[in-house]
């Protein structure tokens, strides 16, 4: 391999892999040092090493896995239900002016209610079971996906649609080969927003009314003054959020590599 | 079918009206020439003539076609024919209605009044036997070049798509994305896509307006070559007078939605743009386009220099 190539590669590695993690690592280091000075009680201000110890312990006794699994299930089911409904409504209202006229005003009205404000009502109606949490998550995921799908479908190049008609495509083919891929970059933006909201909703829902999940783990740890576990929960949420965002980006790269808006963000 | 190559490209040739007998009866020719003037012949006489002379030679027959969008009249009492296999160019200033005429032919619009026949049948809905090559290539950016050419094709035609790419000189770019192509290459893909459907009528909507001058010359030669090879009817809408003369058998000049005149181009192919006969036709058409809206007198005096004038 030519030397310049190797140099370029290591530069790229530095830029793309090292730089994004510089700040988080620095924060951890400062945190560890402050905790070790003994300025604060270790019990209320645990060091990163304490959090790691808690992590290892919870992994070993299997508690973490079960909490993670249940949280992940709630998030994905809620996301699929809410995202699916939002996607469907966005497509229908994007394609049909009549459907838009009938439904959009109502949807916008419901959208303006913060979905977390529904928690008391949801607990009254659905109790504290799984349905309640899935419902809240779905309500959170629905609107970003609805709005972006609608926007994407409406924004499809009219010239391409006309071309499709002239070139003898059926309505289904036009939808499948022109409308859907044309709207996809915008839909995926909606997916990214929705994933962020999904985790936020789940944290709140699990903190308020749950007997399992990461949010519950944090709340029960608070009762026993296990600040390390509380912090671990927070870190876990950060990691899960990052994971969700990365998977959304992966979808963008894979499916919308042709789009100038998708490639504009550095990856 | 128009014959090529048997006319001498000198000025005298214009006056002998070399194409008339091949696909237009004397009567039709006269009618068509009279029609754009201030006093059109009675519609009855015209359609009677049409009915009697109806033949499969005419792929396109427009009689008194008008199109308005609300109050705005875009095409006004336009009558026009094109034979099978003919290369027709439509020139005129912006807003003269030439794109609307093309959209009528594609079935993307329907006439407000008048009779628009295609292959002897009134145009209704999308014209499945016509394909448009648009000014902007309108390629699907998420498909590769071959995928774009194969759009809407089935079976055998789908397999031949790659041959068409080779025909337009892009055989090696089948797997490229449109975004990686130059403007001229995109228009080549768009041409291959249109031809892949083997349309009876190829509609070119200023396809070369946004490519650079050298590429334009290349593309014009390509279009001519493929037309000679495939013998479909072509209607080219363009701003570029030289382009229309380089390519078309006949040039139709539109002005304010009306047919101003039709000019035969009796030159050998491939046509040399530097020849004096070519330049004369360029001048004649330019004057037709640029001339102020004229009275009948002025119009007839103008037409003295028009090459189609019978001597």
Contacts between the chains, C-beta under 8 A, distances in Angstrom:
chain1	res1	chain2	res2	distance
A	157	B	138	7.8
A	159	B	134	6.8
A	159	B	136	6.3
A	159	B	138	5.1
A	160	B	138	5.7
A	160	B	140	6.5
A	162	B	108	6.9
A	162	B	138	7.9
A	163	B	132	7.7
A	163	B	134	6.7
A	163	B	138	4.2
A	164	B	151	7.8
A	164	B	152	7.8
A	165	B	108	7.5
A	165	B	126	6.2
A	166	B	106	5.8
A	166	B	108	6.9
A	166	B	126	6.9
A	166	B	130	7.8
A	166	B	131	6.6
A	166	B	132	5.2
A	167	B	131	6.8
A	167	B	151	5.8
A	167	B	152	4.5
A	167	B	193	7.4
A	167	B	197	7.0
A	168	B	126	7.7
A	168	B	128	6.0
A	168	B	152	4.9
A	168	B	197	7.2
A	169	B	151	7.2
A	169	B	152	5.0
A	173	B	152	7.1
A	177	B	140	7.1
A	177	B	143	8.0
A	177	B	151	7.2
A	178	B	140	6.7
A	181	B	140	7.3
A	181	B	142	4.5
A	182	B	142	7.9
A	184	B	142	8.0
A	256	B	142	7.6
A	258	B	141	4.5
A	258	B	142	4.7
A	258	B	177	5.7
A	258	B	179	6.3
A	259	B	141	7.1
A	259	B	142	7.9
A	260	B	179	7.8
